[in-house]
Amino acid sequence: FCVINEDYGKDKRNETLSKLGNYILIDGDSIICSDDNTPINENESYVLFTSGTTGTPKGIIISEAAALNTVNAINKMFAVSATDVILNISNLYFDLSVFDIFSSMITGAEIVSVNPLFWNSVGDRYSNRITIWNSTPALANEFATKKGLDHIRLFLMSGDFVAINLVDKLFSM
């Protein structure tokens, strides 16, 4: 699968789709299928594309083995289970969401998807249930430190530098 950020615009979307070869795009009520019949490699799990802000979007294929290796290692290391509630606050076109989706599918954990833009209006409904937070350090600093999420047993942060003062804030909640 490949999630495309619609904010990049129609031209970037079409450019990205042209690089994918085989695709099915669900766009509102429309379903657009490519006419490329190239078989998809069964080891491919998903494709991540850069925004293309410095040129053309570039895609990288992530294998199923690589994705599952990471998800299974985290699940085992931190005993993720069906009793957990994983917050998916990262956009689906960002690789952090892969753990949220596949970990919940593998373990039976509940997944709560929240758009960061609406966190202030919906966060209170979920804040007393979330046990696993997975985001960039910036999102954790912006939302987790201000909501008093005292049920979280595991903070996963990546994608950027994790400052010591942020870790201290999260531990002191």
Secondary structure as the mmCIF struct_conf table of DSSP 4:
data_model
#
loop_
_struct_conf.conf_type_id
_struct_conf.id
_struct_conf.beg_label_comp_id
_struct_conf.beg_label_asym_id
_struct_conf.beg_label_seq_id
_struct_conf.end_label_comp_id
_struct_conf.end_label_asym_id
_struct_conf.end_label_seq_id
HELX_RH_3T_P HELX_RH_3T_P1 GLU A 6 TYR A 8
HELX_RH_AL_P HELX_RH_AL_P1 LYS A 10 LEU A 20
BEND BEND1 GLY A 21 ASN A 22
STRN STRN1 ILE A 24 ASP A 27
TURN_TY1_P TURN_TY1_P1 GLY A 28 ASP A 29
STRN STRN2 SER A 30 CYS A 33
HELX_LH_PP_P HELX_LH_PP_P1 THR A 38 ASN A 41
TURN_TY1_P TURN_TY1_P2 GLU A 42 ASN A 43
STRN STRN3 GLU A 44 PHE A 49
TURN_TY1_P TURN_TY1_P3 THR A 53 THR A 54
BEND BEND2 GLY A 55 THR A 56
STRN STRN4 GLY A 59 SER A 63
HELX_RH_AL_P HELX_RH_AL_P2 GLU A 64 MET A 77
TURN_TY1_P TURN_TY1_P4 PHE A 78 ALA A 79
TURN_TY1_P TURN_TY1_P5 ALA A 82 THR A 83
STRN STRN5 VAL A 85 ASN A 88
BEND BEND3 SER A 90 SER A 90
TURN_TY1_P TURN_TY1_P6 LEU A 92 TYR A 93
BEND BEND4 PHE A 94 PHE A 94
TURN_TY1_P TURN_TY1_P7 ASP A 95 ASP A 95
HELX_RH_AL_P HELX_RH_AL_P3 LEU A 96 THR A 107
STRN STRN6 GLU A 110 SER A 113
HELX_RH_3T_P HELX_RH_3T_P2 PRO A 116 PHE A 118
HELX_RH_AL_P HELX_RH_AL_P4 TRP A 119 TYR A 126
TURN_TY1_P TURN_TY1_P8 SER A 127 ARG A 129
STRN STRN7 ILE A 132 SER A 135
HELX_RH_AL_P HELX_RH_AL_P5 PRO A 137 LEU A 139
HELX_RH_PI_P HELX_RH_PI_P1 ALA A 140 ALA A 144
HELX_RH_AL_P HELX_RH_AL_P6 THR A 145 LYS A 147
TURN_TY1_P TURN_TY1_P9 GLY A 148 GLY A 148
TURN_TY1_P TURN_TY1_P10 ASP A 150 HIS A 151
STRN STRN8 LEU A 154 MET A 157
BEND BEND5 GLY A 159 ASP A 160
HELX_RH_AL_P HELX_RH_AL_P7 ILE A 164 PHE A 171
TURN_TY1_P TURN_TY1_P11 SER A 172 SER A 172
#
